[in-house]
Every structure is written in C-alpha cells, then in structure tokens.
Amino acid sequence: MNTIVAALKNAGVFFIATIDGEQSRVRPFGAVEEIDGKICFLTSNQKDVFKQIMAHPCVELSGMNKDGSWIRVSGKMARVADDKVAAAFLDLEPELKKMYSAGDGKVEILELQNATGTLYSFTDAPKAL
C-alpha cells in the first residue's frame, strides 16, 4: 500500500484544505483508497469542495494520529472520470454506498497527483512518507 494512503488511513479522519476565491476552506474526510496505484478520494460534484478543487486543484491534507504524531500531504487533484474506479472505491468503502453509486451522475473520484507527505512528531525528526 502507498505510504501516504496508509498514513491517511491510520489517522482515520483527515482534513483537506482548498481555496475558495481568496478564502481557504478545510473539511474532514475519512475515506482514501489506492486504486490502480493512484491515491483516490470520493466526493460529489454537488459539493463546494469539488467545485473548489476543480478551480484550484492544489490541496493540502493533514491528520492527527492517536500517538500524537501528525501528517501533512500536498499535491494536485485531478478528476478520474471512470465508473469502474468509482465502483472499486465504493466496494472498498461500503458505508459510502448509502449515499453514492457509480454512474449516478454525482460521484466524483479525485486522484492526488505528485503527492508528497511528511510524518511529524514532537519527539522525532520529520519523516518523508
């Protein structure tokens, strides 16, 4: 598994920061999957987060681990227009099937490209993911 995906999964809930005009926005996410070697997220094209990412695809993610360490990840989001990837994501995250289905016209898969990440703690030197 990709080390960034593993680190985000370990955090459980992580936060994605986007740009909305001149204002930054942050919101929690809890689902990330590696599909075909890609770091993937699922959202709806009806949500502001999707619109913000499409307008300004550079994002940063952050999450806190139970041991007090935290992660920061940055990259550029790109839309993956493939219902097979959406179906695979939903199979890996079945609780999302209550809200979404592949091909429903709302589901969007976003791939984090050129991702870089670092694990931080107060007691150890930062570690690249």
Salt bridges, closest charged atoms under 4 A:
ASP20 OD2 - ARG25 NE 3.18
GLU33 OE2 - LYS9 NZ 2.87
GLU60 OE2 - ARG72 NH2 3.05
ASP91 OD1 - LYS97 NZ 2.90
GLU93 OE2 - LYS9 NZ 3.59
GLU108 OE1 - ARG79 NE 2.53
